[in-house]
């Protein structure tokens, strides 16, 4: 299970999804710190972007087949390739849901979701480099560099308040 999750999370779509969600939290949280509002914005945006990626991937895959291929097979390939975008959104959505359920306050939920994304980005940076280098320093550099995307969004969030 962990290995399968790693294959889904260590994809371009997953990292893009984390950065996208951080941006959505930033924008939605700047207008309204209510975790329900931010949560619904994030869910709707992720679904729209995922559907757009699935559509684009299906068309690109289907049109790239010399024999015409099967449209349903192209759709399956596209869904499999883009699932990281959905899976990566689960982490911040879970934190925002805690705020929506009043288990934590809305302010903590919004900030917590941003920090969770940053931590997940750092982990993905570390693990991604660990696949090709045993060097602690390369892994650390990758983790820090990847986490900087999340940190940049957090800084922007702080500046909007």
N, C-alpha and C positions, 0 to 999 in steps of 0.2 A: 504494500500500500504506500509506504513512504517513498519507495523508489519510483512508483508510478506517479505520485504527486510531484516528486522532483522533476520528472520528465515534462510534466505539464507546466510547472512553475518556471523552469529554466528555459523559457522561450521568449522570443521577441514580443509576442502578444501579451504575455504575462507581465513583463517589465513595463511595457507600454500601458497596460491596464492599471498598474499601480500608480504610474505617473499621472495618467488620465484621472483616476479617482482622487488623487491628491489635489489636482487642479480643480476638480468639481467641488471637493470639500472646501477649498479656498474660496471659490466664487460663491457657492451657496451659503457658506458660513459667514461670509462678509455681509451678506444681505440679511441673514436670519440665522441666529445661533441655535434655533430649535432643532434638536436632533431629528425629529420626524421630518421636518422640511428638508434638511440636508440629506437624510437617508433616502427619501423619495426621489430627490434630484439625482443622487448617485445611482440608484437602481435604474431609473428610467434612462439616464444617459448611458450607462454601461450597456444596457440592453439594446439601445439604438445603435451605439457604436459596434457592438458585437454583430448585430444583424447586418449592418453595413459591411463589416469585414467578411462575414459569411457570404453575402451576396457577391461582393467583389471577388472573393476567392473562388467561388463557384464559377462565375463567368470566366475568370482568368484560367482556371484549370480546365474547364470544358472547352474553351476556345483554343487551348494549347494542344489538344489531342488531335493528331493527324487523321485518325480514323473516326473522328466525331465523338467517340467515347460515350459514356452514359452520363446524363445529367444528374441522375441520383447518385452515381459514384462520385462525381465532381462535388456535389453537395456534401456527401459524407467526408470526403477529404478536407473540404473547407471547414466543416464543423470541428473535425479533429484538430486541425491546425490552429484554430482560433479559440479553443476552449480555455486556454490559459488566461485570456482576457476576462472570462467569467470567473474562473477559479480564484484569480488574484484578488478580485473584488470582495470575496467572502470575508477576508480578514477585517477590512475597515467597516464593512457592512455590519459585521457582528458587533463591533464596538459601538457603532451608531445605534444599533438596535438596543444595546444596554441603556443608552440614554432615552430612547423612545419608550422603553419599559419602566423608566424611572429608577433603574438600579444604580445608575450614576447620573450626575447632573448633566444637562445638555452641553455646557461649556466643556466639561471633562470628556464627554463623548466625542465632540468635534476635534479637540486637541489630541485625544487618545487615538482616534482613527488616523490622524496625520502621523503621529509617532509610530504607530503600528506599521504603517506603510514604509516609513523610513527604516525601521528595523528589518522588515522583510526584504527591502531593497538591499540593505547591507548584507544580509544572509545570502541572498542570491548572488551578489557580487563575490562574496567569499567562496561559495560553493562552485560557482562558475569557473573561477580561476583554479580552484583545487582540482578540477578535472584534468588540467594540463600542467600544473606546476605544484610542487611540494613546498615551495618557498613560502614561509610565513609572511615575508614582506610583500610579495606580489599579491597574496590573498588579502592582506590587510589594506594595501593600496586599492585593490579592486573594491573591497567592501566599503571603504571610505568614499571612493569616487562615486559608486552607485548610490550610496546613502545621501550624497550631496544633492541629488535630484530631490529627494524627499525633504532634506533640510532647506533647500532653496524655496520650496513651497511653504514650509513652516515659517521661514523668514518673511515671505510675502504676506502670509496670514497675519503675522505679528504686526507688520507695517500697516495693514488695513484696519487694525484696531488701534 
